[in-house]
Amino acid sequence: MLRRIHAELLRSAVGSEFSPRALDEIIAASVKQDAFWTGQIGHDEYHFDNNAFDKSRAFIEDQRALIAPALENGDVETAWRAFGKLTHTAQDFYSHSNYVDLWLSFQSDGLKPAPSEIDPLDDVLVSSPTLRSGKIYYPLEALAFVPVLKKLVIPLLPRDSHAWMNLDSAGRGPLFEYAFSAAIKRTCYEFDVTTRNFSPGLLALFRDLSSDHAA
């Protein structure tokens, strides 16, 4: 998803869970993951690209594993950055794969539920052999991000490319709303999983809310 979408997702999903300072750090780490040279090239696991499902899931868990030890050492910035990184990857699952298409195809009687109804973690779909994500075809793929060139470049790319498959913004059509809704739910889920076994003190430190500290 676009950087501004990642920021919007975090504010909508967990904005009330963190102090403004913590949320800013989390958002900064998330959007930094889209930097071309350090976040795109050679890092399929950051975005569920090129069918890197196992690597991306491992990346999420690796980042999660950093959070509690960092907090125990008083290093809240590392904890916030790790949460920003893992939520970025989790959110991209829905905009970089065909999960939304699969979920809609599994609805009974051809019904098309509202985007808010989407299940972000349907076990059948997550493990489906037909689940796939967009492939990155460099160098043409990079040119597809240039506004003045994209209309010329995208028709030259295969249909399984990221350029064709992505649901990175509302401009990609009505399925974006499903990806957005799923990403919000997934972000809430990741917060719950991350903090599930935190002590009250550790949770207060992670959230960085003065009311928590006062309690």
Secondary structure, DSSP 4 states (H G I P E B T S, - for coil): --HHHHHHHHHHHHGGGS-HHHHHHHHHHHHHTT-IIIIITT-GGGTT-TT-HHHHHHHHHHHHHHHHHHHHTT-HHHHHHHHHHHHHHHHHHHHHBSHHHHHHHTSGGG----GGG--TT-HHHHT-TT--B-B--TTHHHHTTSTTTHHHHGGGS-TTBHHHH---SGGG-THHHHHHHHHHHHHHHHHHHHHTT--HHHHHHHHT-HHHHH-
